[in-house]
């Protein structure tokens, strides 16, 4: 009986310990990076906004982009009106953007829209690099400056910090702000210090046309951003991180919309775990080295709610085993250590999220959020269809 209990606790402790140590490492490396040198302000950018029926928000993102601290003749705002049935294209043109209209009901989704826009930008030939910004987003004025400074230092693909625009709208958006600060800022700062790839987060990223020609964009899955970041890693390129620049998008407050969005993210991630883990591990033993190894580890680290559930079960079972057999207390201490590592990671995310004390109080809802995620996980998987997320009004 003792041997069986030790085996069960070992199976629970192994992933919990590995993940908590992994996240604790990035937590300890998450201090603010040094200031980046100013650019020459010479690179020309195409800022691409993929938009599917975004009439409610398209004018806002264009207005934000027009406030970029960059020479007016040094960038072009290019909206991809992708299979739109509303007035997105007309509103975008009236707001001052150039518009590409795409009509293809067979190849739907953001990945296809981006591929279409990248090709059009290459044909136009004026841009040195392209920038991707979602339609429900506000950008910091220094976005292009941050990208240009790193390009001139040798970077070929860069990701800005991705935050929450309506963080104070509800407890759900505050928790999302903490989650994104943990996932994007804490991990990305650590990866940049270790010269790893911070990955592509789907919004607020930049890539040179030269690299696009070397690694053509062919990411069409439900998690196209993670997919293309992996493609770049497999090709030997890391995604640099620009901490001082930010894009902030609206997050859903409605529970049903949040469920649909989360299910799509989870399905896309599971598809990539099945298809890309082995190639990444194989590349890690070759020229991909530690960049591909970290991309594989990042892919294998399940969402924090699953890790927290794993750790909680470990603590509970270890506590029962300790009461039954005092010599098994090592498992309890290990479980508590894992819990402390996860707590420090989350608190660092809260600190960097700037949601204040209300966000700290909202963390008390975390157990209910974990339960919600577990129930969601048990729902049927296998969706391959892209579904537009319901937009929130600012």
C-alpha positions as CSV (number, residue, x, y, z in Angstrom):
1,X,0.0,0.0,0.0
2,X,2.8,2.4,0.9
3,X,4.6,1.6,-2.4
4,X,1.4,2.3,-4.4
5,X,0.8,5.6,-2.6
6,X,4.4,6.6,-3.2
7,X,4.0,5.9,-6.9
8,X,0.8,7.9,-7.1
9,X,2.4,10.8,-5.4
10,X,5.5,10.6,-7.6
11,X,3.3,10.7,-10.7
12,X,1.6,13.8,-9.3
13,X,4.7,15.5,-8.0
14,X,6.8,15.1,-11.2
15,X,4.9,17.6,-13.5
16,X,4.0,19.9,-10.6
17,X,7.6,20.2,-9.5
18,X,8.9,20.6,-13.0
19,X,6.4,23.3,-13.9
20,X,6.7,25.3,-10.7
21,X,10.5,25.3,-11.0
22,X,10.2,26.4,-14.6
23,X,7.9,29.3,-13.7
24,X,9.8,30.2,-10.6
25,X,13.0,30.6,-12.8
26,X,11.2,33.2,-15.0
27,X,9.7,34.9,-11.9
28,X,13.2,35.4,-10.5
29,X,14.4,36.8,-13.9
30,X,11.4,39.2,-14.4
31,X,13.0,42.5,-13.3
32,X,12.7,45.4,-15.8
33,X,15.1,45.1,-18.7
34,X,17.6,47.8,-19.4
35,X,16.6,50.7,-21.7
36,X,16.9,50.1,-25.4
37,X,18.9,52.5,-27.6
38,X,17.0,54.8,-29.9
39,X,16.6,53.9,-33.5
40,X,17.6,56.0,-36.6
41,X,13.8,56.1,-37.4
42,X,14.5,54.9,-40.9
43,X,12.7,51.6,-41.3
44,X,9.4,51.7,-43.1
45,X,6.6,49.6,-41.7
46,X,3.3,48.2,-43.0
47,X,1.0,48.0,-39.9
48,X,-1.5,45.3,-40.7
49,X,-4.9,45.0,-39.0
50,X,-6.8,41.8,-39.8
51,X,-10.5,42.5,-39.5
52,X,-13.6,40.4,-39.8
53,X,-16.8,42.4,-39.3
54,X,-15.1,44.9,-37.0
55,X,-17.2,47.9,-37.8
56,X,-17.7,48.6,-34.1
57,X,-14.0,49.0,-33.3
58,X,-12.1,49.5,-36.5
59,X,-12.1,53.3,-36.2
60,X,-10.6,53.2,-32.7
61,X,-7.6,51.1,-33.7
62,X,-6.9,53.3,-36.7
63,X,-7.1,56.4,-34.5
64,X,-4.6,54.8,-32.1
65,X,-2.2,53.9,-34.9
66,X,-2.3,57.4,-36.3
67,X,-0.9,58.6,-32.9
68,X,2.2,56.5,-33.3
69,X,5.4,58.4,-32.6
70,X,6.9,57.7,-36.0
71,X,7.3,59.8,-39.2
72,X,4.0,59.9,-41.1
73,X,5.7,58.7,-44.3
74,X,7.4,55.9,-42.5
75,X,4.4,53.6,-42.0
76,X,1.2,52.6,-43.7
77,X,-1.9,51.3,-42.0
78,X,-3.3,48.4,-44.0
79,X,-6.6,46.9,-43.0
80,X,-7.5,43.5,-44.3
81,X,-11.3,43.3,-44.5
82,X,-11.6,39.6,-44.4
83,X,-14.9,38.1,-45.6
84,X,-16.7,41.1,-44.1
85,X,-20.5,41.6,-44.4
86,X,-20.6,44.9,-42.5
87,X,-19.2,48.4,-43.1
88,X,-15.6,47.6,-41.8
89,X,-14.0,48.4,-45.2
90,X,-15.8,51.7,-45.7
91,X,-15.2,52.9,-42.1
92,X,-11.5,51.9,-42.4
93,X,-11.0,53.9,-45.6
94,X,-12.8,56.9,-44.1
95,X,-10.5,56.8,-41.1
96,X,-7.4,57.0,-43.3
97,X,-6.3,53.4,-43.7
98,X,-5.7,51.5,-46.9
99,X,-8.0,48.5,-47.2
100,X,-7.5,45.1,-48.8
101,X,-10.8,43.3,-49.2
102,X,-10.6,39.5,-49.1
103,X,-13.5,37.2,-50.0
104,X,-12.8,33.5,-49.6
105,X,-15.3,31.5,-47.6
106,X,-13.3,28.3,-47.9
107,X,-10.1,29.5,-46.3
108,X,-11.3,31.4,-43.3
109,X,-9.6,32.7,-40.2
110,X,-6.9,35.1,-39.1
111,X,-4.0,33.0,-40.5
112,X,-5.3,33.2,-44.0
113,X,-6.0,36.9,-43.7
114,X,-2.4,37.6,-42.5
115,X,-0.9,35.5,-45.3
116,X,-3.0,37.5,-47.8
117,X,-1.8,40.8,-46.3
118,X,1.9,39.8,-46.0
119,X,1.9,38.8,-49.7
120,X,0.3,42.2,-50.7
121,X,2.9,44.0,-48.6
122,X,5.7,42.2,-50.3
123,X,4.3,43.1,-53.7
124,X,3.9,46.7,-52.8
125,X,7.6,46.7,-51.8
126,X,7.8,49.8,-49.7
127,X,8.0,48.2,-46.2
128,X,11.1,46.8,-44.6
129,X,8.9,45.0,-42.0
130,X,5.3,44.3,-41.2
131,X,3.5,44.8,-37.8
132,X,0.3,42.9,-36.8
133,X,-2.2,44.7,-34.6
134,X,-5.7,43.3,-33.8
135,X,-8.8,45.3,-34.6
136,X,-9.9,45.8,-31.0
137,X,-6.5,47.2,-29.8
138,X,-4.9,50.4,-28.6
139,X,-1.1,50.7,-29.0
140,X,1.5,52.7,-27.1
141,X,3.0,55.5,-29.2
142,X,6.5,54.0,-29.0
143,X,5.5,50.7,-30.7
144,X,7.4,51.2,-34.0
145,X,10.3,52.9,-32.2
146,X,10.8,49.8,-30.1
147,X,10.6,47.5,-33.1
148,X,13.0,49.6,-35.2
149,X,15.6,49.9,-32.4
150,X,15.8,46.1,-32.1
151,X,15.8,45.6,-35.9
152,X,18.8,47.9,-36.1
153,X,20.5,45.8,-33.5
154,X,19.9,42.6,-35.6
155,X,16.5,41.3,-34.5
156,X,14.3,40.0,-37.3
157,X,11.1,39.3,-35.3
158,X,9.9,41.1,-32.2
159,X,6.9,40.8,-29.9
160,X,5.6,43.8,-27.8
161,X,3.9,43.3,-24.4
162,X,0.3,42.2,-24.9
163,X,-2.0,43.5,-22.2
164,X,-5.7,44.1,-21.4
165,X,-7.4,47.4,-22.3
166,X,-10.5,47.0,-20.2
167,X,-8.8,45.4,-17.2
168,X,-11.1,47.1,-14.6
169,X,-14.3,46.1,-16.4
170,X,-15.0,43.0,-14.2
171,X,-13.4,40.4,-12.1
172,X,-13.0,38.2,-15.2
173,X,-11.0,40.9,-17.0
174,X,-8.8,41.6,-14.0
175,X,-7.9,38.0,-13.7
176,X,-7.2,38.0,-17.4
177,X,-4.9,41.0,-16.9
178,X,-3.0,39.1,-14.2
179,X,-2.8,36.0,-16.4
180,X,-1.5,37.9,-19.4
181,X,1.0,39.8,-17.2
182,X,2.2,36.5,-15.9
183,X,2.2,34.7,-19.2
184,X,3.5,37.5,-21.4
185,X,5.5,39.8,-19.2
186,X,7.0,37.6,-16.5
187,X,7.9,34.8,-18.9
188,X,9.0,37.0,-21.7
189,X,11.3,39.1,-19.6
190,X,13.0,36.0,-18.4
191,X,13.3,34.6,-21.9
192,X,14.8,37.8,-23.2
193,X,17.4,37.7,-20.4
194,X,18.3,34.1,-21.4
195,X,18.1,35.0,-25.1
196,X,15.3,32.5,-25.8
197,X,12.3,33.1,-27.9
198,X,9.3,34.8,-26.2
199,X,7.1,33.4,-29.0
200,X,4.4,35.2,-31.0
201,X,1.3,36.2,-29.0
202,X,-0.9,37.1,-32.0
203,X,-1.2,40.8,-31.4
204,X,1.6,43.4,-31.4
205,X,4.3,41.6,-33.3
206,X,6.7,42.6,-36.0
207,X,8.7,40.7,-38.6
208,X,11.0,41.8,-41.4
209,X,10.1,40.9,-45.0
210,X,13.5,39.2,-45.4
211,X,12.6,36.7,-42.7
212,X,9.1,36.2,-44.1
213,X,10.7,35.2,-47.3
214,X,13.0,32.7,-45.4
215,X,10.2,31.3,-43.3
216,X,6.9,31.8,-45.3
217,X,3.8,32.4,-43.2
218,X,1.8,29.2,-43.3
219,X,0.1,29.1,-39.9
220,X,-3.6,28.5,-40.2
221,X,-4.5,26.5,-37.1
222,X,-6.7,27.8,-34.2
223,X,-3.5,28.9,-32.5
224,X,-1.8,30.4,-35.5
225,X,0.4,32.8,-33.4
226,X,2.0,30.0,-31.4
227,X,2.3,27.9,-34.5
228,X,4.3,30.5,-36.5
229,X,6.5,31.2,-33.5
230,X,7.3,27.5,-33.4
231,X,8.0,27.5,-37.2
232,X,10.5,30.4,-36.6
233,X,12.2,28.5,-33.8
234,X,12.5,25.4,-35.9
235,X,14.1,27.5,-38.6
236,X,16.6,28.8,-36.1
237,X,15.2,32.2,-35.2
238,X,14.1,33.5,-31.9
239,X,11.4,36.1,-31.2
240,X,12.8,39.1,-29.4
241,X,10.8,40.9,-26.7
242,X,10.1,44.6,-26.5
243,X,9.0,45.2,-22.9
244,X,8.7,49.0,-23.1
245,X,6.1,48.9,-25.9
246,X,2.5,47.6,-25.5
247,X,-0.6,46.7,-27.3
248,X,-3.8,46.4,-25.2
249,X,-6.9,44.6,-26.4
250,X,-10.5,44.4,-25.1
251,X,-11.2,41.1,-23.3
252,X,-14.7,39.6,-23.1
253,X,-16.7,40.0,-19.9
254,X,-19.5,37.7,-20.9
255,X,-19.2,34.2,-19.5
256,X,-20.5,32.5,-22.7
257,X,-18.2,34.5,-25.0
258,X,-15.3,33.7,-22.6
259,X,-16.1,30.0,-22.7
260,X,-16.1,30.0,-26.5
261,X,-12.8,31.9,-26.7
262,X,-11.1,29.8,-24.1
263,X,-12.3,26.5,-25.8
264,X,-10.9,27.7,-29.1
265,X,-7.5,28.6,-27.5
266,X,-7.4,25.2,-25.7
267,X,-8.3,23.2,-28.8
268,X,-5.6,25.0,-30.8
269,X,-3.0,24.4,-28.1
270,X,-3.8,20.7,-27.9
271,X,-3.5,20.4,-31.6
272,X,0.0,21.9,-31.5
273,X,1.1,19.8,-28.6
274,X,0.3,16.7,-30.6
275,X,1.9,17.9,-33.8
276,X,4.9,20.0,-32.8
277,X,6.3,18.7,-29.5
278,X,8.4,15.9,-31.1
279,X,9.8,18.1,-33.9
280,X,10.8,20.7,-31.3
281,X,12.5,18.1,-29.1
282,X,14.4,16.7,-32.1
283,X,15.5,20.2,-33.2
284,X,16.6,20.9,-29.6
285,X,19.2,18.1,-30.0
286,X,20.5,19.8,-33.2
287,X,20.9,23.4,-34.3
288,X,17.7,24.5,-32.6
289,X,19.4,24.0,-29.2
290,X,17.9,25.7,-26.1
291,X,15.5,27.9,-28.1
292,X,13.6,24.9,-29.4
293,X,13.9,23.1,-26.1
294,X,12.2,26.1,-24.3
295,X,9.6,26.3,-27.0
296,X,8.8,22.6,-26.4
297,X,8.7,23.1,-22.7
298,X,6.4,26.2,-23.1
299,X,4.1,24.1,-25.2
300,X,4.0,21.3,-22.7
301,X,3.3,23.6,-19.7
302,X,-0.4,23.4,-19.5
303,X,-2.5,26.5,-18.6
304,X,-2.0,27.5,-15.0
305,X,-5.4,26.3,-13.8
306,X,-4.5,22.8,-14.7
307,X,-1.1,23.1,-13.0
308,X,-2.8,24.6,-9.9
309,X,-5.3,21.7,-9.8
310,X,-2.4,19.2,-10.1
311,X,-0.6,20.9,-7.2
312,X,-3.8,21.0,-5.1
313,X,-4.5,17.3,-5.6
314,X,-0.8,16.5,-4.7
315,X,-1.1,18.5,-1.4
316,X,-4.4,16.9,-0.4
317,X,-3.3,13.4,-1.1
318,X,0.2,14.0,0.4
319,X,-1.5,15.3,3.5
320,X,-3.7,12.2,3.8
321,X,-0.7,10.0,3.2
322,X,1.3,11.9,5.9
323,X,-1.5,11.3,8.4
324,X,-1.5,7.7,7.6
325,X,2.2,7.2,7.4
326,X,4.4,10.1,8.9
327,X,7.4,9.0,6.9
328,X,5.7,10.3,3.7
329,X,5.8,13.9,4.8
330,X,8.4,14.7,2.1
331,X,5.6,14.6,-0.5
332,X,3.6,17.1,1.5
333,X,6.6,19.5,1.7
334,X,7.2,19.1,-2.0
335,X,3.5,19.9,-2.8
336,X,3.6,23.0,-0.5
337,X,6.9,24.0,-2.2
338,X,5.2,23.7,-5.6
339,X,2.3,25.7,-4.4
340,X,4.6,28.5,-3.1
341,X,6.4,28.7,-6.4
342,X,3.1,29.0,-8.3
343,X,1.9,31.7,-5.8
344,X,5.1,33.8,-6.3
345,X,4.6,33.5,-10.1
346,X,1.0,34.7,-9.9
347,X,1.8,37.5,-7.4
348,X,4.5,38.8,-9.7
349,X,2.0,38.8,-12.5
350,X,-0.5,40.7,-10.3
351,X,2.3,43.2,-9.5
352,X,3.1,43.8,-13.2
353,X,-0.6,43.9,-14.2
354,X,-1.3,47.2,-12.4
355,X,-4.9,46.1,-11.5
356,X,-4.4,47.1,-7.9
357,X,-5.9,45.7,-4.8
358,X,-9.1,44.7,-6.5
359,X,-7.2,42.2,-8.6
360,X,-5.6,40.8,-5.5
361,X,-9.1,40.2,-4.0
362,X,-10.2,38.7,-7.3
363,X,-7.5,36.1,-7.0
364,X,-9.7,34.6,-4.3
365,X,-12.0,33.6,-7.1
366,X,-9.2,31.5,-8.6
367,X,-10.5,28.1,-7.3
368,X,-13.8,28.7,-9.0
369,X,-12.1,29.7,-12.2
370,X,-10.0,26.5,-12.0
371,X,-13.3,24.5,-11.6
372,X,-14.7,26.3,-14.6
373,X,-11.6,25.5,-16.7
374,X,-11.7,21.8,-15.7
375,X,-15.4,21.5,-16.7
376,X,-14.5,23.2,-20.0
377,X,-11.7,20.7,-20.5
378,X,-14.1,17.8,-20.1
379,X,-16.3,19.2,-23.0
380,X,-15.9,17.7,-26.4
381,X,-12.7,18.8,-28.3
382,X,-11.7,18.6,-31.9
383,X,-12.9,21.9,-33.3
384,X,-11.0,23.1,-36.3
385,X,-13.2,26.0,-37.3
386,X,-12.3,29.6,-36.6
387,X,-15.0,31.6,-34.8
388,X,-14.9,35.3,-34.3
389,X,-14.9,36.4,-30.6
390,X,-17.6,38.7,-29.6
391,X,-16.2,42.2,-29.2
392,X,-16.5,44.4,-26.1
393,X,-17.3,48.1,-26.4
394,X,-14.7,50.5,-24.9
